[in-house]
Amino acid sequence: MKVIITDKLAPAGVQLFKDAGYDVKEAWALPKEDLPSIIGDYDAIVIRSATKLKGALLDAATNLKVVGRA
């Protein structure tokens, strides 16, 4: 399962995903306007308050199965 983390998360939190065997992309430095072009590649997204998952971004999330809010 591929997970994208779009907002800053503590290293220990990121490591939990990695230890569980997930393919993790730490993408908090990625400009938010670039997310729609890559989000379709991910099964899960971890967000905080900086990322708004709605509209065009949600439409582009064709493989998304899980949304986690840290």
C-alpha positions, -999 to 999 in steps of 0.1 A, spaced: 0 0 0 13 34 -9 8 62 16 14 99 10 18 122 40 11 158 29 15 177 61 44 177 86 43 146 108 66 137 137 94 113 125 81 87 149 47 88 132 62 84 98 83 55 111 52 37 123 39 35 87 73 24 74 77 -3 101 43 -16 91 55 -21 56 39 8 38 55 26 9 56 61 23 61 94 5 68 124 28 54 152 7 49 181 30 74 202 10 55 195 -22 34 225 -34 -3 218 -27 -11 226 -64 10 196 -75 -10 171 -54 -37 164 -80 -12 152 -105 2 125 -82 -25 116 -57 -40 90 -80 -9 68 -74 -17 65 -36 -39 42 -16 -39 63 15 -33 99 25 -24 114 59 -33 150 63 -35 177 89 -51 211 87 -29 224 59 -43 200 33 -79 203 22 -91 171 6 -120 183 -15 -130 192 -51 -105 185 -78 -80 169 -54 -106 144 -43 -117 138 -78 -80 130 -88 -77 105 -59 -88 76 -80 -71 48 -60 -76 64 -25 -90 40 0 -81 57 33 -79 92 46 -62 97 79 -61 130 97 -33 133 122 
